[in-house]
Amino acid sequence: MAVIERAKEILHNLEAGEFSTSGDPRLGKGKGQPGRQADPQLPLFQADDELRNRLTEIDVGVTTPIEALNLLDQLKRLV
């Protein structure tokens, strides 16, 4: 619901023709929720160290198809 309220605030500011000193549309500061800190954004690709190490050790040039399937199964279990 907060997203809809924020969108309404931005729309109101745009319709009212509120612009910053540089001429850009003013989107408003948002009300936020007092006493609540913003959640830190998590990285999109956060791989486990063990998984990353295992992936870097794989030599795909000499891996047979059956070994690749077995490795994939092992790596999948790590996730």
N, C-alpha and C positions, 0 to 999 in steps of 0.2 A: 504494500500500500504506500510505502514511503516513496517508491519510484514514481508512482502516479502523482503524488503531491509535488514532488520535485519537478516533474515534467510540466505540471500546471503552472508552477512558479516561473519556470523558464519561458513558457509560452506567454504568460502575462507580461513579462519584461520585454519580450520581443514585440508583442502587439502594441505595447505602450511606447515603443520607439526609444527605449533606454539604451544609450550607447556609452561606451567608455571614452576617455579623452583621446584615444587613438582611433576611434571610429568603429571599433569592434562592438558587436552586440553584447550587452551586459547580461550575463546568465544568472546573476544573483549568487549570493554566498551560501544559500541553503540554511535551514534552521538547525538541522542535526538534532541529536538527542543529548541533553545535558548529562554529564557524568558518564557518558559512554565513549570510550576511545575507539577509533577506527581499527578494524581488524587489519593486521598486516597482510599484504598480498603475498601469497605463496608463489614460489616459482612454478612456471608451467611444466617444466621438465626437471623434476627433482628425482634423480635416480639414486637408488641405494648404492653405497660404496661397494658392497660385495658384488652387486649386479654389474656395476661399471667395470670393476676389475676383471670379472669373468669375461665380459664382452671384449675387453682389450686384449685378453690372452688368446682369443680364438683366431686361428689362422685359416681363413676361409678358402685359401688357395689349395689346401691339402685336405680339407674336410670332406668326407664322403657324404652322400645324401642321408644315409642312415645315422651317421654321427651328428649331422646337422639337426635331424629330427630329435635325437636324444638330447642334444645340447639345448634345443628350444624347449623341450619338456622340462629340463632341469632349471633353466632360466625362468620359465613361467612359474615354477613353484616358489621362486625367490620373491616374486611380486605379490 
